[in-house]
Amino acid sequence: MSKTIFIGDVHGCIEELESLWSQLSISKGDRVIQVGDLINKGPSSREVIQFCIKNKIESILGNHEIRMLSIFKDKASLKSGTIKDYEQDTLRELKTKDWEYLQSLDYTISLKKEKIVVVHAGFLPAVPLEEQSNKVMTKIQVIDAFGKPHKRAKCPDGVEWSQLWRGPPFVIYGHTPKIKIDRKKWSLGLDTSCVYGHKLSAYILESDEWVQVNAKKCYSWNRYISPYSQCNES
């Protein structure tokens, strides 16, 4: 039987992606979907993109893809001093075919039969899917007391959107790094902080099981994750 497999945020961690792939025992007819943020922070954004193209991995736009496409289209921004070091690295790495791949990605992938939607960050509850903004779908983490979306760093008292989400559809997402897979009744968060030194995770729908590999090292720092590792802020 063919499998449907979802992979969490990779962030340029090519060795971990290759290791995970080898453990998934991919067969012809399997469908593999990645939840966005293929690039930035880790060691090799271009190799990750090339791996996805070669192996026909479907992906969606994460906030890091949106950010890099914006920088790529507006080269003048390079002079502003707002480009981060890892973004400079990605700009140097990526070639024309890589940019074309990123430009081909969409914000969501829907599995209508299974009533599943894959999105990078999440949704605002009580707002129809067709009315969700691109910014919400790629950046939301928490919701404030007035129902407004925020990053958790900007709204420490906010409630995670997934706690308020009542499906269907069931939502599979990334973006908010955690130590463990975040499973709730109507959602599944797959960002298990690989780039911050923890794990890269995959979920197999048909067998309802996880496959995970440990990060080779801590490549980047995150205030919510890195105190649990040996990473220093950079």
Buried (B, 14 or more C-beta within 10 A) or exposed (E): EEBBBBBBBBBBBBBBBBBBBEEBEBEEEBBBBBBBBBBBBBBBBBBBBBBBBEEEBBBBBBBBBBBBBEBBEEEEEBEEEEBEEBBEBBBEBBEEEBBEBBEEBEBBBBBEEEEBBBBBBBBBBEEEEEEBBEEBBBBBBBBEEEEEBBBBEEBEEBEBBBEBBEBEBBBBBBBBBBBEBBEBEBBBBBBBBBBBBBBBBBBBBEEEEBBBBEBBBBBBBBEBBBEBBEBEEE
